[in-house]
Amino acid sequence: MENIFPEGSVVYPKVNPTLKLVVRRFVKRVYYCTIQATPSQKELVFFERELMSEPATLL
């Protein structure tokens, strides 16, 4: 189990690349993230394949 995105990293979900997330925790190949703009909201859970390190550019 390799952790590509360390805790505190800013990541973007592939389904909504405008949403900026912060990795809070990595456990058993699952990333627990909070929304950077509203950290008090519920955490979002993603697998590594659902995240990217940079937002997608719109053409």
Secondary structure, DSSP 8 states (H G I E B T S, - for coil): ---SS-TT-EEEESS-TT--EEEEEEETTEEEEEESS-TTS--EEEEGGGEESS-----
